Amino acid sequence: MGIRIPRVVNGAPTFSPFQVTIMDTETNTQFCGGAILNIFFVLTAAHCFYERRKIGNDTFPRLYSRNLDKIRIVGGKYSLQWPDDTAQVRLIENVYTHPDYVFATLENDIAFARLKTPFKFNNFVNFIPVPIRGREFTGNLTVFGLGATKILSTNINEKLDKKQKCELFQMPSAKANTRTVTIS
């Protein structure tokens, strides 16, 4: 069963050319992020392509797949509030989610988005370095994203419109009761 991880707050402003913003074109809002793997593929979370909503006479919200025509993936964007000359906007051709993804628990919450047109790599848009197969990780992890600077904040000044990063300490697997992360 999946475990909900607490949110990460108090990041520091940064720029990461491999990080993308996933935007809803109807509301013009960012709702997810991802990492560029190559000119055609973005790694992201499977839950980004599903939403709960009521339709018609529904009493309770149901789970629906998002309409890919209403989603844009944006690379090279630093601020959500201001235009960036470096931004590259792409449409999604297809999404490949983990076959054992479970929305309720977020187990296997991973997906690949294939773009209709490739990114053009430069200093602002580029792929994330992927470690070699079989490497075991130790030490700290760096997390990138957009979000709030304080937990449960409603203050607009504590909401981020710029990319952030923070360092996380990785606990030994015996203490964390988790498996060691290995690329295979």
MARBA-3410 file (N, C-alpha, C, O; in Angstrom, 1 decimal):
184
0.8,-1.2,0.0,0.0,0.0,0.0,0.9,1.2,0.0,1.9,1.3,0.7 ~ 0.5,2.3,-0.8,1.3,3.5,-0.9,1.3,4.3,0.4,0.3,4.2,1.2 ~ 2.3,5.1,0.6,2.4,5.9,1.8,2.5,7.3,1.3,3.2,7.7,0.5 ~ 1.6,8.2,1.9,1.6,9.6,1.6,2.9,10.3,2.3,3.1,10.1,3.4 ~ 3.6,11.0,1.5,4.8,11.7,2.0,4.5,13.1,2.3,3.8,13.7,1.5
4.9,13.7,3.4,4.6,15.1,3.7,5.2,16.0,2.6,6.2,15.6,2.0 ~ 4.6,17.1,2.5,5.0,18.0,1.5,6.3,18.7,1.9,6.7,18.8,3.0 ~ 7.1,19.1,0.8,8.4,19.7,1.1,8.1,21.2,1.0,7.5,21.7,0.0 ~ 8.6,22.0,2.0,8.5,23.4,2.0,9.8,24.1,2.3,10.8,23.4,2.6 ~ 9.9,25.4,2.1,11.1,26.2,2.4,12.2,25.9,1.4,13.4,25.8,1.8
12.0,25.8,0.1,13.0,25.7,-0.9,13.7,27.0,-1.1,13.3,28.0,-0.6 ~ 14.7,27.0,-2.0,15.4,28.2,-2.4,15.2,28.4,-3.9,15.2,27.4,-4.6 ~ 15.1,29.6,-4.4,14.9,29.9,-5.8,16.0,29.3,-6.6,17.2,29.3,-6.2 ~ 15.7,28.7,-7.7,16.7,28.1,-8.6,16.2,28.0,-10.0,15.0,28.3,-10.3 ~ 17.1,27.6,-10.9,16.7,27.3,-12.3,17.2,25.9,-12.6,18.4,25.6,-12.4
16.3,25.1,-13.1,16.7,23.7,-13.6,16.2,23.5,-15.0,15.0,23.4,-15.2 ~ 17.1,23.4,-15.9,16.7,23.3,-17.3,15.9,22.0,-17.7,15.3,21.9,-18.7 ~ 16.0,21.0,-16.8,15.3,19.7,-17.1,13.9,19.7,-16.5,13.1,18.9,-16.8 ~ 13.5,20.7,-15.7,12.2,20.7,-15.0,11.2,21.4,-16.0,11.4,22.4,-16.6 ~ 10.0,20.7,-16.1,8.9,21.3,-16.8,7.7,21.6,-16.0,7.6,21.1,-14.9
6.9,22.5,-16.5,5.6,22.8,-15.8,4.5,22.2,-16.7,4.6,22.3,-17.9 ~ 3.6,21.5,-16.0,2.4,21.0,-16.8,1.2,21.9,-16.5,0.8,22.0,-15.3 ~ 0.7,22.4,-17.6,-0.3,23.5,-17.5,-1.7,23.0,-18.0,-1.8,22.3,-18.9 ~ -2.8,23.5,-17.3,-4.1,23.3,-17.8,-4.5,24.5,-18.6,-4.4,25.7,-18.2 ~ -4.8,24.3,-19.9,-5.0,25.5,-20.8,-6.3,26.2,-20.6,-6.5,27.3,-20.9
-7.3,25.5,-20.0,-8.6,26.1,-19.7,-8.5,27.2,-18.5,-9.1,28.2,-18.6 ~ -7.7,26.8,-17.5,-7.6,27.7,-16.4,-6.2,28.5,-16.4,-6.0,29.4,-15.6 ~ -5.3,28.1,-17.3,-4.0,28.7,-17.4,-3.2,28.6,-16.1,-2.5,29.5,-15.7 ~ -3.4,27.4,-15.5,-2.7,27.2,-14.2,-1.8,25.9,-14.3,-2.0,25.0,-15.1 ~ -0.7,25.9,-13.5,0.2,24.8,-13.4,-0.4,23.8,-12.4,-0.8,24.3,-11.3
-0.5,22.5,-12.7,-1.0,21.6,-11.8,-0.1,20.4,-11.5,-0.3,19.6,-10.6 ~ 1.0,20.3,-12.3,2.0,19.3,-12.1,3.3,19.7,-12.6,3.4,20.7,-13.3 ~ 4.3,18.9,-12.4,5.7,19.1,-12.9,6.2,17.8,-13.4,5.6,16.8,-13.3 ~ 7.4,17.9,-14.0,8.1,16.7,-14.5,9.5,17.0,-14.9,10.0,18.1,-14.7 ~ 10.2,16.0,-15.4,11.6,16.1,-15.7,11.8,15.7,-17.2,11.2,14.6,-17.6
12.5,16.4,-18.0,12.8,16.0,-19.4,13.8,14.9,-19.4,14.9,15.0,-18.9 ~ 13.4,13.8,-20.1,14.3,12.7,-20.2,15.1,12.7,-21.5,16.3,12.4,-21.6 ~ 14.4,13.1,-22.6,15.0,13.4,-23.9,14.1,14.3,-24.7,13.2,14.9,-24.1 ~ 14.4,14.6,-25.9,13.6,15.6,-26.7,12.2,15.3,-26.8,11.4,16.2,-27.0 ~ 11.8,14.0,-26.7,10.4,13.6,-26.8,9.7,13.2,-25.5,8.4,13.2,-25.5
10.4,12.8,-24.5,9.8,12.2,-23.3,10.0,13.0,-22.0,11.1,13.5,-21.8 ~ 8.9,13.1,-21.2,8.9,13.8,-19.9,8.5,12.7,-18.8,7.5,12.0,-19.0 ~ 9.3,12.7,-17.8,8.9,11.8,-16.6,8.1,12.6,-15.6,8.5,13.7,-15.3 ~ 7.0,12.1,-15.2,6.1,12.8,-14.3,5.3,11.8,-13.4,5.6,10.6,-13.5 ~ 4.3,12.3,-12.7,3.5,11.4,-11.9,2.2,11.0,-12.7,1.6,11.8,-13.4
1.8,9.8,-12.5,0.6,9.3,-13.2,-0.7,10.1,-12.7,-1.6,10.4,-13.6 ~ -0.7,10.6,-11.5,-1.9,11.3,-11.0,-2.1,12.6,-11.7,-3.2,13.1,-11.7 ~ -1.1,13.1,-12.4,-1.3,14.3,-13.2,-2.3,14.2,-14.3,-2.8,15.2,-14.8 ~ -2.6,13.0,-14.7,-3.4,12.8,-15.9,-4.8,12.3,-15.6,-5.5,11.8,-16.4 ~ -5.1,12.4,-14.3,-6.5,12.0,-13.8,-7.0,13.2,-12.9,-6.2,13.9,-12.3
-8.3,13.3,-12.8,-8.9,14.3,-12.0,-10.3,13.8,-11.5,-10.9,13.0,-12.1 ~ -10.7,14.2,-10.3,-12.0,13.9,-9.7,-12.9,15.1,-10.1,-12.6,16.2,-9.8 ~ -14.1,14.8,-10.6,-15.1,15.8,-10.9,-16.5,15.2,-11.0,-16.6,14.0,-11.2 ~ -17.5,16.1,-10.8,-18.8,15.7,-10.9,-19.3,16.1,-12.3,-19.0,17.2,-12.8 ~ -20.0,15.2,-12.9,-20.6,15.4,-14.3,-22.1,15.1,-14.2,-22.4,14.0,-13.7
-22.9,16.0,-14.8,-24.3,15.7,-14.9,-24.9,15.6,-13.5,-24.8,16.5,-12.7 ~ -25.6,14.5,-13.2,-26.3,14.2,-12.0,-25.5,13.4,-11.0,-26.0,12.9,-10.0 ~ -24.2,13.4,-11.1,-23.3,12.7,-10.2,-23.5,13.2,-8.8,-23.5,14.4,-8.6 ~ -23.6,12.3,-7.8,-23.7,12.7,-6.4,-22.3,12.9,-5.9,-22.1,13.9,-5.1 ~ -21.4,12.1,-6.3,-20.0,12.1,-5.8,-19.1,12.3,-7.0,-19.4,11.9,-8.1
-18.0,13.0,-6.7,-17.0,13.1,-7.8,-16.5,11.7,-8.3,-16.3,10.8,-7.5 ~ -16.3,11.6,-9.6,-15.7,10.3,-10.1,-14.3,10.6,-10.7,-14.0,11.8,-10.9 ~ -13.6,9.6,-10.9,-12.2,9.7,-11.5,-12.3,9.7,-13.0,-12.9,8.7,-13.6 ~ -11.8,10.7,-13.6,-11.7,10.8,-15.1,-10.3,11.0,-15.6,-9.5,11.6,-14.9 ~ -10.0,10.6,-16.8,-8.8,10.9,-17.4,-8.8,12.3,-17.9,-9.9,12.8,-18.4
-7.8,13.1,-17.7,-7.7,14.4,-18.3,-7.7,14.4,-19.8,-7.1,13.5,-20.4 ~ -8.2,15.4,-20.4,-8.2,15.6,-21.8,-6.8,16.1,-22.2,-6.4,17.2,-21.9 ~ -6.0,15.3,-22.9,-4.6,15.7,-23.3,-4.6,16.9,-24.2,-3.6,17.6,-24.2 ~ -5.7,17.2,-24.9,-5.7,18.4,-25.7,-5.8,19.7,-24.9,-5.5,20.8,-25.4 ~ -6.1,19.6,-23.6,-6.2,20.7,-22.8,-5.0,20.9,-21.8,-5.0,21.6,-20.8
-3.9,20.1,-22.1,-2.7,20.2,-21.3,-1.5,20.6,-22.2,-1.4,20.1,-23.3 ~ -0.7,21.5,-21.6,0.6,21.9,-22.2,1.7,21.6,-21.3,1.6,21.7,-20.1 ~ 2.8,21.1,-21.9,4.1,20.9,-21.1,5.0,22.1,-21.5,5.3,22.3,-22.7 ~ 5.5,22.8,-20.5,6.3,24.0,-20.8,7.7,23.8,-20.2,7.8,23.6,-19.0 ~ 8.7,23.8,-21.0,10.1,23.7,-20.6,10.7,25.1,-20.6,10.3,26.0,-21.4
11.8,25.4,-19.9,12.5,26.6,-19.9,11.8,27.8,-19.2,12.1,28.9,-19.5 ~ 10.8,27.5,-18.4,10.0,28.6,-17.8,10.5,28.7,-16.3,10.5,27.7,-15.6 ~ 10.8,29.9,-15.9,11.2,30.1,-14.5,10.1,30.7,-13.6,10.0,30.3,-12.5 ~ 9.3,31.5,-14.2,8.2,32.2,-13.4,6.9,31.9,-14.0,6.7,31.9,-15.2 ~ 5.9,31.6,-13.1,4.5,31.4,-13.6,3.8,32.7,-13.8,2.9,32.8,-14.6
4.3,33.8,-13.2,3.6,35.1,-13.3,4.0,35.9,-14.5,3.2,36.6,-15.0 ~ 5.3,35.7,-14.9,5.8,36.6,-16.0,6.2,35.7,-17.2,6.6,34.6,-17.1 ~ 6.0,36.3,-18.4,6.4,35.6,-19.6,8.0,35.4,-19.6,8.7,36.2,-19.1 ~ 8.4,34.2,-20.1,9.8,33.9,-20.3,10.1,33.7,-21.7,9.4,32.9,-22.4 ~ 11.0,34.4,-22.3,11.4,34.3,-23.7,12.0,32.9,-23.9,12.1,32.4,-25.0
12.4,32.3,-22.8,13.1,31.0,-22.9,12.1,29.8,-23.0,12.6,28.6,-23.2 ~ 10.9,30.0,-22.7,9.9,28.9,-22.6,9.6,28.3,-23.9,9.5,28.9,-25.0 ~ 9.5,27.0,-23.9,9.0,26.2,-25.0,7.8,25.4,-24.6,7.8,24.6,-23.7 ~ 6.7,25.6,-25.4,5.4,25.0,-25.1,5.2,23.8,-26.0,5.4,23.9,-27.2 ~ 4.8,22.7,-25.4,4.6,21.5,-26.2,3.3,20.8,-25.9,2.8,20.9,-24.8
2.7,20.2,-26.9,1.5,19.4,-26.8,1.9,17.9,-26.5,3.0,17.5,-26.8 ~ 1.0,17.2,-25.9,1.2,15.8,-25.6,0.6,14.9,-26.6,-0.6,15.0,-27.0 ~ 1.4,14.0,-27.1,0.9,13.0,-28.1,0.3,11.8,-27.4,-0.8,11.3,-27.8 ~ 0.9,11.3,-26.3,0.4,10.2,-25.6,1.0,10.1,-24.2,2.0,10.7,-23.9 ~ 0.3,9.4,-23.3,0.8,9.3,-21.9,0.8,7.8,-21.6,-0.1,7.0,-21.9
1.9,7.3,-21.0,2.1,5.9,-20.6,2.2,5.9,-19.1,3.3,6.3,-18.5 ~ 1.2,5.4,-18.4,1.3,5.3,-16.9,1.7,3.9,-16.5,1.5,2.9,-17.3 ~ 2.2,3.7,-15.3,2.6,2.4,-14.8,1.3,1.5,-14.8,0.2,1.9,-14.4 ~ 1.5,0.3,-15.3,0.3,-0.6,-15.4,-0.4,-0.9,-14.1,-1.5,-1.3,-14.0 ~ 0.4,-0.8,-13.0,-0.2,-1.1,-11.6,-0.4,0.2,-10.8,-0.4,0.1,-9.6
-0.6,1.3,-11.5,-0.9,2.5,-10.8,-2.2,2.5,-10.1,-3.2,2.0,-10.6 ~ -2.2,2.9,-8.8,-3.5,3.0,-8.0,-3.7,4.4,-7.6,-2.9,4.9,-6.8 ~ -4.8,5.0,-8.1,-5.0,6.4,-7.8,-5.3,6.7,-6.3,-4.8,7.6,-5.7 ~ -6.0,5.8,-5.6,-6.4,5.9,-4.2,-5.2,6.0,-3.3,-5.2,6.7,-2.3 ~ -4.1,5.2,-3.6,-3.0,5.2,-2.7,-1.7,5.8,-3.3,-0.7,6.0,-2.6
-1.8,6.1,-4.6,-0.7,6.7,-5.4,0.5,5.7,-5.5,1.6,6.0,-5.7 ~ 0.1,4.4,-5.4,1.1,3.4,-5.6,1.5,3.4,-7.1,0.6,3.6,-7.9 ~ 2.8,3.2,-7.4,3.3,3.2,-8.8,2.9,4.5,-9.5,2.5,4.4,-10.7 ~ 3.0,5.6,-8.9,2.5,6.9,-9.4,3.6,7.5,-10.3,4.3,8.4,-9.9 ~ 3.7,6.9,-11.5,4.7,7.3,-12.4,4.2,7.2,-13.8,3.4,6.3,-14.1
4.6,8.2,-14.7,4.1,8.2,-16.1,5.2,8.8,-17.0,6.0,9.6,-16.5 ~ 5.1,8.5,-18.2,5.9,9.1,-19.3,4.9,9.9,-20.2,3.9,9.3,-20.6 ~ 5.2,11.1,-20.5,4.4,11.8,-21.5,5.3,12.0,-22.8,6.4,12.5,-22.7 ~ 4.7,11.5,-23.9,5.4,11.7,-25.2,4.9,13.0,-25.8,3.7,13.2,-25.9 ~ 5.8,13.8,-26.3,5.4,15.1,-26.9,5.2,14.9,-28.4,5.7,14.0,-29.0
4.3,15.8,-28.9,4.0,15.8,-30.3,5.2,16.3,-31.1,5.5,15.8,-32.2 ~ 5.8,17.3,-30.6,7.0,17.9,-31.2,8.2,17.9,-30.2,7.9,18.1,-29.0 ~ 9.4,17.7,-30.6,10.5,17.6,-29.7,10.9,19.0,-29.1,10.7,20.0,-29.7 ~ 11.5,18.9,-27.9,12.1,20.1,-27.3,13.4,20.4,-28.1,14.0,19.5,-28.7 ~ 13.7,21.7,-28.1,15.0,22.1,-28.7,15.9,22.4,-27.5,15.7,23.4,-26.8
16.9,21.5,-27.3,17.8,21.7,-26.2,18.7,22.9,-26.3,19.2,23.2,-27.4 ~ 18.9,23.6,-25.2,19.7,24.8,-25.1,20.1,25.0,-23.6,19.9,24.0,-22.9 ~ 20.5,26.2,-23.2,20.9,26.4,-21.8,19.7,26.4,-20.9,19.9,26.3,-19.7 ~ 18.5,26.6,-21.4,17.3,26.7,-20.6,16.4,25.5,-20.6,15.6,25.3,-19.7 ~ 16.5,24.7,-21.6,15.8,23.4,-21.8,16.7,22.3,-22.1,17.4,22.3,-23.1
16.8,21.3,-21.2,17.7,20.2,-21.4,17.3,19.0,-20.6,16.3,19.1,-19.8 ~ 17.9,17.9,-20.8,17.5,16.6,-20.2,18.1,16.5,-18.8,19.1,17.1,-18.5 ~ 17.5,15.7,-17.9,18.0,15.5,-16.6,19.0,14.4,-16.7,18.8,13.4,-17.3 ~ 20.2,14.6,-16.1,21.2,13.5,-16.1,20.6,12.2,-15.3,20.1,12.4,-14.2 ~ 20.7,11.1,-16.0,20.2,9.9,-15.4,21.5,9.0,-15.0,22.4,8.9,-15.8
21.5,8.5,-13.8,22.6,7.7,-13.4,22.8,6.4,-14.1,21.8,5.9,-14.8 ~ 23.9,5.8,-14.1,24.2,4.5,-14.7,23.4,3.4,-14.0,23.2,3.5,-12.8 ~ 23.1,2.4,-14.8,22.4,1.2,-14.3,23.2,0.6,-13.1,24.4,0.4,-13.2 ~ 22.5,0.2,-12.1,23.1,-0.6,-11.0,23.7,0.3,-9.9,24.2,-0.2,-8.9 ~ 23.6,1.6,-10.0,24.2,2.5,-9.0,23.3,2.6,-7.8,22.1,2.8,-8.0
23.9,2.5,-6.6,23.2,2.6,-5.4,23.4,4.0,-4.9,24.5,4.5,-4.9 ~ 22.3,4.6,-4.4,22.4,6.0,-3.9,22.6,6.1,-2.4,22.0,5.4,-1.6 ~ 23.4,7.1,-2.0,23.6,7.4,-0.6,23.7,8.9,-0.5,23.9,9.6,-1.5 ~ 23.6,9.4,0.7,23.7,10.9,0.9,22.4,11.6,0.7,21.3,11.0,0.8 ~ 22.5,12.9,0.4,21.3,13.8,0.2,20.7,13.7,-1.1,21.4,13.4,-2.1
19.4,14.1,-1.2,18.7,14.2,-2.5,18.3,15.6,-2.7,18.1,16.4,-1.8 ~ 18.2,16.0,-4.0,17.8,17.4,-4.3,16.4,17.2,-5.0,16.2,16.5,-5.9 ~ 15.4,18.0,-4.5,14.1,18.0,-5.0,13.8,19.4,-5.6,14.1,20.4,-5.0 ~ 13.2,19.3,-6.8,12.8,20.6,-7.5,11.3,20.6,-7.6,10.7,19.6,-7.8 ~ 10.8,21.9,-7.6,9.3,22.0,-7.8,8.8,23.4,-7.6,9.6,24.3,-7.4
7.5,23.5,-7.7,6.8,24.8,-7.4,5.9,24.5,-6.3,5.4,23.4,-6.1 ~ 5.5,25.5,-5.5,4.6,25.3,-4.4,4.7,26.4,-3.3,5.2,27.5,-3.6 ~ 4.2,26.0,-2.1,4.1,27.0,-1.0,5.5,27.0,-0.3,6.2,26.0,-0.3 ~ 5.8,28.1,0.4,7.0,28.2,1.2,6.7,27.8,2.7,7.6,27.6,3.5 ~ 5.4,27.7,3.1,5.1,27.3,4.4,3.9,26.3,4.4,3.0,26.4,3.5
3.9,25.4,5.3,2.8,24.4,5.3,1.4,25.1,5.6,1.4,25.9,6.5 ~ 0.4,24.7,4.9,-1.0,25.2,5.0,-1.1,26.7,4.9,-1.9,27.3,5.6 ~ -0.2,27.3,4.1,-0.2,28.7,4.0,-1.4,29.2,3.1,-1.6,28.6,2.0 ~ -2.1,30.3,3.5,-3.1,30.9,2.6,-2.6,32.3,2.1,-3.2,32.9,1.3 ~ -1.4,32.7,2.6,-0.9,34.0,2.3,-0.3,33.9,0.9,0.6,33.1,0.6
-0.8,34.8,0.0,-0.3,34.7,-1.4,1.2,35.0,-1.5,1.8,34.5,-2.5 ~ 1.8,35.7,-0.6,3.2,36.0,-0.6,4.0,34.8,-0.3,5.2,34.8,-0.5 ~ 3.4,33.8,0.3,4.1,32.5,0.6,3.9,31.4,-0.4,4.3,30.3,-0.2 ~ 3.2,31.8,-1.5,3.0,30.9,-2.6,4.1,31.2,-3.7,4.4,32.3,-3.9 ~ 4.6,30.2,-4.3,5.7,30.4,-5.2,5.2,30.4,-6.6,4.4,29.7,-7.0
5.8,31.3,-7.4,5.6,31.3,-8.8,6.9,31.0,-9.5,6.9,31.0,-10.8 ~ 8.0,30.8,-8.8,9.3,30.5,-9.4,9.7,29.1,-8.9,9.3,28.6,-7.9 ~ 10.6,28.5,-9.7,11.1,27.2,-9.4,11.9,27.2,-8.1,12.6,28.2,-7.9 ~ 11.8,26.2,-7.4,12.5,26.1,-6.1,13.3,24.8,-6.0,13.0,23.8,-6.8 ~ 14.3,24.7,-5.1,14.9,23.4,-4.9,15.2,23.3,-3.4,15.4,24.4,-2.7
15.4,22.1,-2.9,15.8,21.9,-1.5,16.6,20.6,-1.4,16.4,19.7,-2.2 ~ 17.4,20.5,-0.4,18.1,19.3,-0.1,17.4,18.5,0.9,16.9,19.0,1.9 ~ 17.3,17.2,0.7,16.7,16.3,1.7,17.7,15.3,2.1,18.5,14.8,1.3 ~ 17.6,14.9,3.4,18.5,13.9,3.9,17.9,12.5,3.6,16.7,12.3,3.9 ~ 18.7,11.6,3.0,18.2,10.3,2.7,18.5,9.4,3.9,19.7,9.2,4.3
17.5,8.8,4.6,17.7,7.9,5.7,18.2,6.6,5.2,17.8,6.1,4.2 ~ 19.0,5.9,6.0,19.4,4.5,5.7,18.1,3.7,5.6,17.2,3.9,6.4 ~ 18.1,2.7,4.7,16.9,2.0,4.5,16.4,1.2,5.7,15.2,1.0,5.8 ~ 17.3,0.8,6.6,16.9,0.1,7.8,16.1,1.0,8.7,15.1,0.6,9.3 ~ 16.5,2.3,8.8,15.8,3.2,9.7,14.5,3.7,9.0,13.5,3.9,9.7
14.5,3.9,7.7,13.3,4.4,7.0,12.3,3.3,6.7,11.2,3.6,6.3 ~ 12.7,2.0,6.9,11.8,0.9,6.6,11.4,0.9,5.1,10.3,0.6,4.8 ~ 12.4,1.3,4.3,12.1,1.3,2.8,13.3,0.5,2.2,14.3,0.2,2.8 ~ 13.1,0.3,0.9,14.1,-0.4,0.1,15.2,0.6,-0.3,14.9,1.8,-0.4 ~ 16.4,0.2,-0.6,17.4,1.0,-1.2,17.0,1.3,-2.6,16.6,0.4,-3.3
17.2,2.5,-3.1,16.9,2.9,-4.4,18.1,2.5,-5.3,19.2,2.9,-5.1 ~ 17.8,1.7,-6.3,18.8,1.2,-7.3,18.2,1.4,-8.7,17.1,1.0,-8.9 ~ 19.0,1.9,-9.6,18.6,2.0,-11.0,18.9,0.7,-11.6,20.0,0.1,-11.6 ~ 17.8,0.1,-12.3,18.0,-1.2,-13.0,17.5,-1.1,-14.4,17.6,-2.1,-15.1
END
